[in-house]
């Protein structure tokens, strides 16, 4: 079940499913320690002797307030004569989740409505040793284990504190949990349980005919009892209403901090752009890790999740954020990468938010030979994205400590991890993490990464190093044409495996070939790129009413079975927007840009009503497939929209949209040999760093 309307502050993340049940609670790191393990926190209503959990009996609409990480959820149960309006927020500063619930009586009679909120914690991703108890001091229910505490409370206009509650055993000896206790409308008030436990609180609301009443409910997260008790007092003192209001105001300021002109862009695309920025922030840990996705249902596929930092995904996400001025998030990511870079200068498959190495399926031994279990594009794109950051902000003091330990170390690795005969990179795993070989996308990324190293070296006055990097990048680009371009089919191969002095080419059409132009290795107007991208468009467009671009022909990952000729694979949002990026890059006039605009409109039309984008969608039903939201999908929206605006400005005024104040060409050195004067502006920089 896809996740929707995520809310968070970089330390506490809450996700919901389509039935408006809390499904994931991450704390204190985004993507690490899911204290629900995906088990639902049920929300139910009792009235007139009838009980209903939020689900199919309710007509629901899950959306956000405009420009804010505050939800706007409406639910109605016609048979019960009850409607609900809810708003959810995680305070932008405090680790407190708050829900506002307004209950409306639709009938012409006085009634008592009882709300029930269940908490199925698996603290620190285990049911062993949890405790749930009623705390009379704070008038709350508390779940804790070790250094993880969760305090649950509620208030209304008249009083504060929990009066109706139950704690109990679950998932043991047939016990389902206290949510079953709620279904008769009365809770046991059992005050403490330990082991595999849950809890439920009740809120009793008297309602006159056709009247409504508002209550607030919250969960405070901390590492000690004292911490959550203090947070609870703060909520009472400041009031949950005020905390929710200030959080909405904060996010409206955050998402509108740059003066971006959207003239001519359809409203639904502007909304998707801003929503994507906000959703991106929910998936980024305050310590710098950019998490791929936090949807624990994916664990059913392979007993693992997407809740890790892939350096490639992170680099492309911060590249998008950098283009719209979120430099602080960008800096934290690069510091994170500097800390995890190996001594030899490469980044591994993926990492946890605490910088430890995450799970992997890439072996260190292949065919009885030791090999690096890496995707080399992950190392390369971090350096490429870092140059894009410096190119915009000229933040010399930030780059200075990273120059030797991140930039040079990674660049030196890339120029050594090369086949000396062909000048192409040595084999590694592809960006889809499925194949081992020399991949066109990876080579393009490595060329871009080495060039970025050259720009940095030149800027810091190391001209000899810069010349070396530019020479290797030029040789590698030439090798791409020599070995990976198939002249018979007039397009680039997806990948090659070296056989003797040549490469055996895999000519399956792959959407990732967009990297040829996107990383500025080849021009989008290059005939080799044009013929390659035409094949992507012709072969990978899904020929159903849903449409979209598949990853590659024959993609099996979460495949929805059907006519393979019409459906080469499930449509992916990122792959579809890569085609839009291509149309933007090659556009010569405003009419040309309409092709890209139609693709952006397709993305907006195929998102969830909240604006959330999954990884893939069902090619027949448009339902989300795999994880939702996928951070990369939303980053690609941001990148594509900004590139569209930049190109539109260039076509109309002749001036590029002023997101970058600097141009990489000012740092470029000729790639020939001989004594070439340094053109860097920091020529006296201490080379002993």
DOBAZA-582396 format. One record per residue (C-alpha): residue number from 1; chain; x, y, z. Coordinates in Angstrom, 1 decimal, padded with zeros to 4 digits. Layout:
! residues N
num chaine x y z
NUM A X Y Z
...
***
This chain:
! residues 689
num chaine x y z
1 A 000.0 000.0 000.0
2 A 001.6 003.3 -001.1
3 A 002.5 005.9 001.5
4 A 000.8 009.3 001.2
5 A 000.9 012.8 002.7
6 A 004.3 012.3 004.6
7 A 005.1 015.0 007.1
8 A 008.4 015.6 009.0
9 A 011.1 017.9 010.2
10 A 014.3 016.0 009.4
11 A 014.3 014.1 012.7
12 A 010.8 012.8 013.0
13 A 008.9 011.5 009.9
14 A 005.3 010.3 009.8
15 A 003.8 008.5 006.8
16 A 000.2 007.4 006.1
17 A -001.5 004.9 003.9
18 A -004.5 005.5 001.6
19 A -006.8 004.7 004.6
20 A -005.3 007.5 006.6
21 A -003.6 005.2 009.0
22 A -000.1 006.1 010.4
23 A 002.2 003.4 008.9
24 A 005.7 004.6 009.6
25 A 007.3 006.6 012.4
26 A 011.0 007.3 011.9
27 A 013.0 008.9 014.8
28 A 015.5 010.3 015.5
29 A 016.9 009.8 012.0
30 A 014.9 009.8 008.8
31 A 015.2 006.3 007.3
32 A 016.5 004.7 010.5
33 A 014.5 003.1 013.3
34 A 011.0 002.8 012.0
35 A 009.1 002.4 015.3
36 A 006.1 000.8 013.6
37 A 007.8 -001.5 011.2
38 A 004.8 -000.7 008.9
39 A 002.1 -001.9 011.3
40 A -001.0 000.4 011.1
41 A -002.0 002.8 013.8
42 A -005.8 002.4 013.5
43 A -008.2 005.4 013.9
44 A -011.9 004.6 014.6
45 A -015.2 006.2 015.5
46 A -018.0 004.9 017.7
47 A -021.5 006.5 017.7
48 A -025.0 005.3 018.5
49 A -023.7 001.8 019.3
50 A -021.9 001.4 015.9
51 A -018.1 001.3 015.4
52 A -016.1 001.9 012.2
53 A -012.3 001.9 011.7
54 A -011.1 004.4 009.1
55 A -011.2 002.3 005.8
56 A -013.5 001.4 003.0
57 A -016.6 002.6 004.9
58 A -015.3 006.1 004.8
59 A -015.2 008.4 001.8
60 A -011.7 010.0 002.1
61 A -009.8 012.8 000.5
62 A -006.1 013.0 001.5
63 A -004.4 016.3 000.5
64 A -002.1 019.0 001.9
65 A -002.8 022.6 002.8
66 A -001.4 024.8 000.1
67 A 002.4 025.3 000.2
68 A 002.8 023.6 003.6
69 A 003.7 020.3 005.2
70 A 000.3 020.3 007.0
71 A -002.3 017.8 005.8
72 A -005.8 018.6 004.8
73 A -007.8 015.3 005.2
74 A -011.6 014.9 004.9
75 A -013.5 011.8 005.7
76 A -017.2 011.1 005.8
77 A -019.3 008.1 006.8
78 A -022.8 008.7 005.5
79 A -024.3 005.7 007.2
80 A -023.0 007.0 010.6
81 A -023.9 010.6 009.8
82 A -020.4 011.7 010.7
83 A -017.9 013.8 008.9
84 A -014.3 014.5 009.9
85 A -011.9 017.2 008.9
86 A -008.3 016.6 010.0
87 A -005.0 018.4 009.8
88 A -001.6 016.7 010.7
89 A 001.8 018.3 011.2
90 A 005.1 017.6 012.6
91 A 006.3 020.7 014.3
92 A 009.1 022.3 012.3
93 A 011.3 022.6 015.4
94 A 010.0 020.3 018.1
95 A 009.8 016.5 017.7
96 A 006.0 016.5 018.1
97 A 003.4 015.1 015.8
98 A 000.0 016.9 016.1
99 A -003.4 016.1 014.7
100 A -006.4 018.4 014.7
101 A -009.7 016.6 014.4
102 A -013.0 018.4 013.8
103 A -016.0 016.1 014.2
104 A -019.3 017.1 012.6
105 A -022.7 015.6 013.5
106 A -024.7 015.4 010.2
107 A -027.9 014.3 011.9
108 A -030.7 016.3 013.5
109 A -030.2 014.9 017.0
110 A -027.8 015.1 019.9
111 A -025.2 012.3 020.1
112 A -022.0 011.2 021.8
113 A -019.2 010.5 019.4
114 A -016.2 008.5 020.6
115 A -012.9 008.7 018.8
116 A -010.3 005.8 019.2
117 A -006.6 006.1 018.3
118 A -004.5 002.9 018.5
119 A -000.7 002.7 018.7
120 A 001.0 -000.4 017.4
121 A 004.6 000.5 018.2
122 A 007.5 -001.8 017.4
123 A 010.1 000.4 019.1
124 A 013.5 000.3 017.5
125 A 012.0 -002.2 015.0
126 A 011.3 -004.9 017.5
127 A 008.4 -006.0 019.7
128 A 010.7 -007.4 022.4
129 A 010.9 -005.5 025.7
130 A 008.5 -002.6 024.9
131 A 006.4 -001.0 027.7
132 A 003.2 000.9 027.4
133 A 001.7 002.6 030.5
134 A -000.6 005.3 031.6
135 A 001.3 008.2 033.2
136 A -000.9 010.1 035.7
137 A 001.7 012.9 036.1
138 A 001.3 014.0 032.4
139 A -002.2 012.4 032.0
140 A -000.8 010.6 029.0
141 A 000.0 007.1 027.6
142 A 003.7 006.5 027.1
143 A 005.5 003.8 025.1
144 A 009.2 003.3 025.7
145 A 012.2 001.1 025.3
146 A 015.7 002.0 026.1
147 A 016.4 005.5 024.8
148 A 013.2 005.8 022.8
149 A 010.1 007.4 024.4
150 A 006.7 008.2 022.8
151 A 004.2 010.2 024.8
152 A 000.5 010.3 023.6
153 A -002.0 012.9 024.7
154 A -004.9 015.0 023.6
155 A -006.8 018.2 024.6
156 A -009.8 020.3 023.6
157 A -011.1 023.7 024.5
158 A -012.2 022.5 027.9
159 A -009.6 020.1 029.3
160 A -006.2 018.4 028.7
161 A -005.2 014.8 029.2
162 A -006.3 011.2 028.6
163 A -009.3 009.9 030.5
164 A -010.0 006.7 028.5
165 A -007.2 004.3 027.7
166 A -006.1 000.7 027.5
167 A -002.7 -001.0 027.2
168 A -002.4 -004.7 026.3
169 A -000.6 -007.6 024.7
170 A -000.5 -008.1 020.9
171 A 000.9 -010.6 018.4
172 A 001.2 -013.2 021.2
173 A -001.1 -016.2 022.1
174 A -003.7 -015.0 019.7
175 A -004.0 -011.5 021.2
176 A -004.6 -008.9 018.5
177 A -004.3 -005.8 020.6
178 A -006.3 -003.2 022.4
179 A -007.8 -002.0 019.2
180 A -010.2 -004.9 019.5
181 A -011.1 -003.6 023.0
182 A -012.2 -000.3 021.4
183 A -014.8 -001.9 019.1
184 A -017.6 -001.9 021.8
185 A -016.9 001.8 022.5
186 A -015.4 001.1 026.0
187 A -011.7 000.8 027.0
188 A -010.5 -001.3 029.9
189 A -008.2 001.3 031.5
190 A -005.6 -001.4 032.0
191 A -002.7 000.8 033.1
192 A 000.5 -001.0 032.0
193 A 001.8 -003.8 029.8
194 A 005.2 -005.0 028.8
195 A 006.7 -007.1 026.0
196 A 004.8 -007.0 022.7
197 A 002.3 -004.3 023.5
198 A 000.0 -001.7 022.0
199 A -002.3 001.0 023.4
200 A -005.5 002.8 022.5
201 A -006.9 006.0 023.8
202 A -010.5 007.2 023.6
203 A -011.9 010.8 023.2
204 A -015.5 011.3 024.1
205 A -017.3 014.2 022.4
206 A -020.9 015.3 023.1
207 A -022.4 016.8 019.9
208 A -025.6 018.7 019.5
209 A -027.6 018.3 016.2
210 A -025.7 019.5 013.2
211 A -022.9 020.8 015.4
212 A -019.1 020.3 015.3
213 A -016.3 020.0 017.8
214 A -012.5 020.2 017.6
215 A -010.0 018.2 019.5
216 A -006.2 017.9 019.3
217 A -004.1 014.7 019.6
218 A -000.3 014.5 019.7
219 A 002.7 012.2 019.9
220 A 005.9 013.6 021.4
221 A 009.1 011.7 020.6
222 A 012.3 011.8 022.6
223 A 015.1 009.8 024.2
224 A 014.1 010.1 027.9
225 A 010.9 010.5 030.0
226 A 012.0 014.0 031.0
227 A 012.3 015.0 027.3
228 A 008.9 013.9 026.2
229 A 007.3 015.2 029.4
230 A 008.8 018.6 028.7
231 A 007.6 018.5 025.1
232 A 004.1 017.6 026.4
233 A 004.2 020.7 028.7
234 A 005.3 022.8 025.7
235 A 002.3 021.7 023.7
236 A -000.1 022.5 026.5
237 A 001.6 025.9 027.1
238 A 001.9 027.0 023.4
239 A -001.3 025.1 022.4
240 A -001.4 022.6 019.6
241 A -003.3 025.0 017.5
242 A -000.5 027.6 017.7
243 A 002.2 025.0 016.9
244 A 000.3 023.8 013.9
245 A -000.2 027.3 012.7
246 A 003.5 028.3 013.1
247 A 004.5 025.1 011.3
248 A 002.3 025.9 008.3
249 A 003.7 029.4 008.2
250 A 007.3 028.1 008.4
251 A 006.9 025.8 005.4
252 A 005.1 028.4 003.4
253 A 008.1 030.7 003.9
254 A 010.5 027.8 003.2
255 A 009.0 026.7 -000.1
256 A 008.6 030.3 -001.4
257 A 011.9 031.7 -000.3
258 A 013.2 032.2 -003.8
259 A 011.5 034.6 -006.2
260 A 010.8 032.3 -009.1
261 A 008.7 033.5 -012.0
262 A 006.3 030.8 -013.1
263 A 004.8 033.0 -015.8
264 A 003.0 030.8 -018.4
265 A 003.4 027.5 -016.4
266 A 000.2 025.7 -015.7
267 A -001.0 026.0 -012.1
268 A -001.0 022.2 -011.6
269 A 002.7 022.1 -012.5
270 A 003.6 024.9 -010.2
271 A 001.7 023.1 -007.4
272 A 003.5 019.9 -008.1
273 A 006.9 021.7 -008.1
274 A 006.3 023.2 -004.7
275 A 004.8 020.0 -003.3
276 A 007.9 018.1 -004.6
277 A 010.2 020.5 -002.8
278 A 008.3 020.0 000.5
279 A 008.1 016.2 000.1
280 A 011.9 016.1 -000.6
281 A 012.5 017.8 002.7
282 A 010.6 015.1 004.6
283 A 012.9 012.5 003.2
284 A 016.2 014.2 004.1
285 A 017.8 013.6 007.5
286 A 019.0 016.7 009.3
287 A 022.5 015.1 009.4
288 A 022.7 015.1 005.6
289 A 021.5 011.7 004.5
290 A 019.1 011.9 001.5
291 A 016.9 008.8 001.9
292 A 015.6 007.1 -001.3
293 A 012.1 006.3 000.1
294 A 010.5 005.5 003.4
295 A 007.7 003.1 002.5
296 A 008.1 000.0 004.7
297 A 005.6 -002.1 002.6
298 A 008.5 -002.7 000.1
299 A 009.9 -005.0 002.8
300 A 007.4 -007.6 001.6
301 A 009.3 -007.9 -001.7
302 A 012.8 -008.7 -000.5
303 A 012.9 -008.3 003.3
304 A 014.6 -005.0 002.9
305 A 013.6 -001.4 002.3
306 A 014.6 001.8 000.4
307 A 015.3 003.6 003.6
308 A 019.0 004.2 002.8
309 A 021.1 006.8 001.2
310 A 022.3 005.9 -002.3
311 A 025.0 008.5 -003.1
312 A 023.7 008.7 -006.7
313 A 020.1 009.5 -005.7
314 A 021.4 011.9 -003.1
315 A 023.6 013.7 -005.6
316 A 020.7 014.2 -008.0
317 A 018.4 015.3 -005.2
318 A 020.8 018.0 -003.9
319 A 021.5 019.0 -007.5
320 A 017.8 019.9 -007.8
321 A 017.7 021.6 -004.4
322 A 020.9 023.5 -005.3
323 A 019.2 024.9 -008.4
324 A 016.6 026.6 -006.3
325 A 018.8 027.9 -003.5
326 A 018.6 025.3 -000.7
327 A 022.3 025.5 000.0
328 A 022.3 024.4 003.7
329 A 020.8 021.0 002.9
330 A 023.2 020.6 000.0
331 A 026.3 021.3 002.3
332 A 025.2 018.7 004.9
333 A 024.9 016.1 002.2
334 A 028.4 016.8 000.9
335 A 029.9 016.7 004.4
336 A 028.2 013.3 004.8
337 A 029.8 012.0 001.6
338 A 033.2 013.3 002.7
339 A 032.9 011.3 005.9
340 A 031.9 008.0 004.2
341 A 034.3 008.2 001.3
342 A 036.7 005.2 001.4
343 A 040.4 005.8 001.8
344 A 040.8 004.7 -001.9
345 A 038.3 007.4 -003.0
346 A 035.1 005.5 -003.9
347 A 031.6 005.3 -002.4
348 A 029.9 002.0 -001.8
349 A 026.4 000.9 -002.8
350 A 024.4 002.6 000.0
351 A 024.6 003.9 003.6
352 A 022.5 004.3 006.7
353 A 021.7 007.8 008.0
354 A 024.3 007.3 010.8
355 A 027.0 006.9 008.1
356 A 027.3 003.1 008.6
357 A 027.5 000.9 005.5
358 A 024.0 -000.4 004.5
359 A 022.9 -003.8 003.2
360 A 024.1 -004.7 -000.3
361 A 023.8 -007.5 -002.9
362 A 027.0 -006.5 -004.8
363 A 029.7 -009.2 -004.1
364 A 033.3 -008.6 -003.4
365 A 034.2 -011.8 -005.3
366 A 033.1 -012.4 -008.8
367 A 034.1 -015.5 -010.8
368 A 036.8 -016.1 -008.1
369 A 038.3 -012.6 -008.7
370 A 038.3 -009.8 -006.1
371 A 036.3 -006.8 -007.4
372 A 035.0 -003.6 -006.0
373 A 031.2 -003.9 -005.4
374 A 030.4 -000.4 -006.5
375 A 028.3 001.6 -008.9
376 A 030.9 004.1 -010.1
377 A 028.4 006.7 -011.1
378 A 027.6 007.2 -007.4
379 A 031.1 008.4 -006.7
380 A 031.2 010.5 -009.9
381 A 027.9 012.2 -009.5
382 A 028.7 013.4 -006.0
383 A 031.7 015.3 -007.4
384 A 029.7 016.6 -010.4
385 A 026.9 017.8 -008.1
386 A 029.5 019.4 -005.7
387 A 030.9 021.4 -008.7
388 A 027.4 022.6 -009.6
389 A 027.1 023.8 -006.0
390 A 030.4 025.7 -006.1
391 A 029.7 027.0 -009.6
392 A 026.6 028.7 -008.2
393 A 027.6 029.9 -004.7
394 A 031.5 030.2 -004.9
395 A 031.5 029.0 -001.3
396 A 035.3 028.8 -001.0
397 A 035.5 028.3 002.7
398 A 033.0 025.3 002.6
399 A 034.9 023.7 -000.3
400 A 038.4 024.2 001.1
401 A 038.3 021.3 003.7
402 A 036.6 019.0 001.1
403 A 039.0 019.7 -001.7
404 A 041.7 017.2 -000.8
405 A 039.8 014.7 001.2
406 A 036.7 014.4 -001.1
407 A 037.3 016.0 -004.5
408 A 040.9 015.0 -005.2
409 A 040.6 011.6 -003.6
410 A 037.5 010.7 -005.6
411 A 038.9 012.2 -008.9
412 A 042.2 010.2 -008.4
413 A 040.2 007.1 -008.0
414 A 038.2 007.7 -011.1
415 A 041.2 008.3 -013.3
416 A 042.9 005.1 -012.0
417 A 039.8 002.9 -012.2
418 A 040.2 002.8 -016.0
419 A 041.0 000.2 -018.6
420 A 044.5 001.3 -019.7
421 A 043.9 -000.2 -023.2
422 A 040.5 001.3 -024.1
423 A 040.4 004.3 -021.7
424 A 036.9 003.4 -020.5
425 A 036.1 002.8 -016.8
426 A 036.6 -000.6 -015.5
427 A 033.3 -002.6 -015.0
428 A 030.9 -001.8 -012.2
429 A 027.2 -002.2 -011.5
430 A 024.7 -000.1 -013.4
431 A 022.4 002.5 -011.9
432 A 019.5 000.0 -011.9
433 A 021.8 -002.3 -009.8
434 A 021.2 -005.3 -012.0
435 A 024.1 -005.7 -014.4
436 A 027.8 -005.6 -014.2
437 A 029.8 -004.1 -017.1
438 A 030.7 -000.8 -018.7
439 A 027.5 001.2 -018.9
440 A 027.0 004.3 -021.0
441 A 025.2 006.1 -018.2
442 A 028.0 005.3 -015.8
443 A 030.7 006.4 -018.3
444 A 028.9 009.7 -018.9
445 A 028.7 010.3 -015.2
446 A 032.4 009.5 -014.7
447 A 033.4 011.9 -017.5
448 A 031.3 014.6 -015.9
449 A 032.8 013.7 -012.4
450 A 036.4 013.9 -013.7
451 A 035.7 017.1 -015.5
452 A 034.3 018.5 -012.3
453 A 037.5 017.5 -010.5
454 A 039.4 019.4 -013.2
455 A 037.3 022.5 -012.7
456 A 038.0 022.4 -009.0
457 A 041.8 021.8 -009.5
458 A 042.0 024.7 -011.8
459 A 040.0 027.0 -009.5
460 A 042.4 026.0 -006.6
461 A 045.4 026.7 -008.7
462 A 046.6 023.1 -009.3
463 A 046.9 023.5 -013.1
464 A 048.9 020.3 -013.7
465 A 046.3 018.3 -011.9
466 A 043.5 020.0 -013.9
467 A 045.2 019.3 -017.2
468 A 045.5 015.6 -016.2
469 A 041.9 015.4 -015.3
470 A 040.7 017.1 -018.5
471 A 042.9 014.9 -020.6
472 A 041.5 011.7 -019.0
473 A 037.9 012.9 -019.4
474 A 038.6 013.7 -023.1
475 A 040.1 010.3 -023.7
476 A 037.1 008.6 -022.0
477 A 034.6 010.6 -024.0
478 A 036.4 009.6 -027.3
479 A 036.4 006.0 -026.1
480 A 032.6 006.1 -025.6
481 A 032.2 006.9 -029.2
482 A 034.7 004.3 -030.3
483 A 033.5 001.4 -028.2
484 A 029.9 002.1 -027.0
485 A 028.4 003.7 -030.1
486 A 026.9 001.1 -032.5
487 A 027.2 002.5 -036.0
488 A 025.0 -000.2 -037.6
489 A 022.1 000.7 -035.3
490 A 023.1 004.4 -035.2
491 A 022.8 004.7 -031.4
492 A 024.7 004.2 -028.2
493 A 024.5 000.8 -026.4
494 A 023.2 000.5 -022.9
495 A 026.4 -001.3 -021.9
496 A 029.4 -003.3 -023.0
497 A 031.4 -006.2 -021.7
498 A 035.0 -006.4 -022.8
499 A 035.8 -009.4 -025.1
500 A 039.4 -009.3 -026.1
501 A 040.2 -005.8 -027.5
502 A 036.5 -004.9 -028.1
503 A 033.2 -004.7 -026.2
504 A 030.3 -007.0 -026.7
505 A 027.4 -004.5 -026.7
506 A 024.0 -004.8 -025.1
507 A 021.7 -002.8 -027.4
508 A 018.6 -003.0 -025.3
509 A 017.1 000.5 -025.3
510 A 017.4 002.0 -021.8
511 A 016.0 005.4 -020.6
512 A 019.2 006.0 -018.6
513 A 020.9 006.9 -021.9
514 A 019.7 010.4 -021.2
515 A 022.9 010.8 -019.2
516 A 024.8 011.4 -022.5
517 A 023.5 015.0 -022.7
518 A 022.2 015.6 -019.1
519 A 025.7 015.6 -017.7
520 A 027.0 017.8 -020.5
521 A 029.2 015.1 -022.0
522 A 027.6 015.4 -025.4
523 A 025.3 018.1 -026.8
524 A 021.6 017.3 -027.0
525 A 021.9 018.3 -030.7
526 A 024.6 015.8 -031.4
527 A 023.2 013.3 -034.1
528 A 024.4 010.4 -032.0
529 A 022.4 011.6 -029.0
530 A 019.4 012.4 -031.1
531 A 019.2 009.0 -032.7
532 A 019.7 007.4 -029.3
533 A 017.0 009.4 -027.6
534 A 014.6 008.8 -030.5
535 A 015.0 005.1 -029.9
536 A 014.2 005.7 -026.2
537 A 011.0 007.5 -027.2
538 A 009.9 005.0 -029.8
539 A 010.7 001.8 -027.9
540 A 010.0 002.7 -024.3
541 A 006.8 004.7 -024.4
542 A 004.0 002.7 -022.8
543 A 001.3 002.2 -025.4
544 A -001.8 002.2 -023.1
545 A -004.1 005.0 -022.0
546 A -001.7 005.5 -019.1
547 A 001.5 006.2 -021.1
548 A 004.9 007.1 -019.7
549 A 008.4 005.8 -020.3
550 A 009.6 002.5 -019.0
551 A 013.2 002.0 -017.7
552 A 014.1 -000.4 -020.5
553 A 012.5 -003.0 -022.8
554 A 011.6 -006.1 -020.8
555 A 011.9 -004.5 -017.4
556 A 010.8 -007.2 -014.9
557 A 010.9 -005.2 -011.6
558 A 007.4 -005.2 -010.2
559 A 006.2 -005.9 -013.7
560 A 002.5 -005.8 -014.3
561 A 002.0 -008.6 -016.8
562 A 000.4 -007.7 -020.1
563 A 001.2 -007.2 -023.8
564 A 005.0 -006.8 -023.9
565 A 004.8 -005.1 -027.2
566 A 002.6 -002.4 -025.8
567 A 004.1 -002.4 -022.3
568 A 008.0 -002.7 -022.3
569 A 007.8 -002.2 -018.5
570 A 005.9 -000.2 -016.0
571 A 006.2 003.6 -016.6
572 A 008.6 005.4 -014.2
573 A 008.2 009.0 -013.4
574 A 011.9 009.8 -013.5
575 A 012.4 008.1 -016.9
576 A 009.4 010.0 -018.3
577 A 010.8 013.3 -017.1
578 A 014.2 012.4 -018.6
579 A 012.5 012.6 -022.0
580 A 011.2 016.0 -021.0
581 A 014.7 017.1 -020.1
582 A 015.8 016.1 -023.6
583 A 013.0 018.0 -025.2
584 A 014.0 021.1 -023.2
585 A 017.7 020.8 -024.0
586 A 017.1 020.6 -027.7
587 A 014.3 023.1 -028.0
588 A 015.0 025.9 -030.5
589 A 011.8 027.9 -029.9
590 A 008.8 028.1 -027.7
591 A 006.8 025.6 -029.7
592 A 009.5 023.0 -029.2
593 A 009.2 023.4 -025.5
594 A 005.5 022.4 -025.6
595 A 006.7 018.8 -025.9
596 A 008.3 019.0 -022.5
597 A 005.4 020.9 -021.1
598 A 003.0 018.1 -022.1
599 A 005.2 015.6 -020.3
600 A 005.2 017.7 -017.1
601 A 001.4 017.9 -017.3
602 A 001.4 014.1 -017.7
603 A 003.4 013.8 -014.4
604 A 001.0 016.1 -012.6
605 A -002.0 014.2 -013.9
606 A -000.7 010.8 -012.8
607 A 000.4 011.8 -009.3
608 A -001.7 011.0 -006.3
609 A -004.3 013.7 -005.4
610 A -001.9 014.9 -002.7
611 A 000.9 015.4 -005.3
612 A 002.9 012.4 -004.1
613 A 004.8 010.5 -006.8
614 A 005.6 006.8 -006.6
615 A 008.5 005.1 -008.2
616 A 006.4 003.5 -010.9
617 A 002.7 003.3 -011.9
618 A 000.5 000.5 -013.1
619 A 000.4 000.8 -017.0
620 A -003.3 -000.2 -017.0
621 A -004.8 001.4 -013.8
622 A -002.4 004.2 -013.0
623 A -002.1 002.9 -009.4
624 A 001.2 003.5 -007.6
625 A 003.7 000.6 -007.9
626 A 006.7 000.0 -005.6
627 A 007.6 002.7 -003.1
628 A 005.8 006.0 -002.6
629 A 006.9 008.7 -002.4
630 A 010.2 008.1 -004.2
631 A 012.5 011.0 -003.4
632 A 014.2 010.8 -006.8
633 A 010.9 011.3 -008.6
634 A 010.2 014.5 -006.8
635 A 013.8 015.8 -007.3
636 A 013.4 015.2 -011.0
637 A 010.2 017.3 -011.1
638 A 012.2 020.2 -009.5
639 A 015.1 019.8 -011.9
640 A 012.9 019.5 -015.0
641 A 010.7 022.5 -014.1
642 A 013.8 024.7 -013.4
643 A 015.4 023.6 -016.7
644 A 012.1 024.4 -018.5
645 A 012.0 027.9 -017.0
646 A 015.7 028.5 -017.7
647 A 015.2 027.5 -021.4
648 A 012.0 029.6 -021.7
649 A 013.8 032.6 -020.4
650 A 016.7 032.1 -022.8
651 A 014.4 031.7 -025.8
652 A 012.3 034.8 -024.9
653 A 015.0 037.2 -023.6
654 A 018.2 035.7 -024.8
655 A 019.4 035.4 -021.2
656 A 019.5 032.3 -019.2
657 A 017.3 032.3 -016.0
658 A 019.7 033.6 -013.3
659 A 019.9 030.5 -011.0
660 A 023.7 030.2 -011.5
661 A 025.9 033.3 -011.3
662 A 028.9 031.5 -012.6
663 A 029.9 029.5 -015.6
664 A 032.1 026.4 -015.6
665 A 033.8 027.5 -018.8
666 A 035.7 030.2 -016.9
667 A 037.6 027.4 -015.2
668 A 038.2 025.2 -018.2
669 A 041.7 024.4 -019.4
670 A 042.8 023.2 -022.8
671 A 043.3 019.4 -022.9
672 A 046.6 019.4 -024.7
673 A 050.1 019.2 -023.3
674 A 052.8 021.8 -022.6
675 A 053.1 024.7 -020.3
676 A 049.6 026.1 -020.0
677 A 049.1 029.1 -017.7
678 A 046.8 028.6 -014.8
679 A 043.5 030.6 -015.2
680 A 042.2 029.7 -011.8
681 A 041.4 032.6 -009.5
682 A 043.0 031.1 -006.4
683 A 046.4 030.4 -007.8
684 A 048.2 030.9 -004.5
685 A 046.2 028.3 -002.7
686 A 048.2 026.1 -000.4
687 A 048.8 022.9 -002.3
688 A 049.8 021.0 000.8
689 A 046.2 020.7 002.0
***
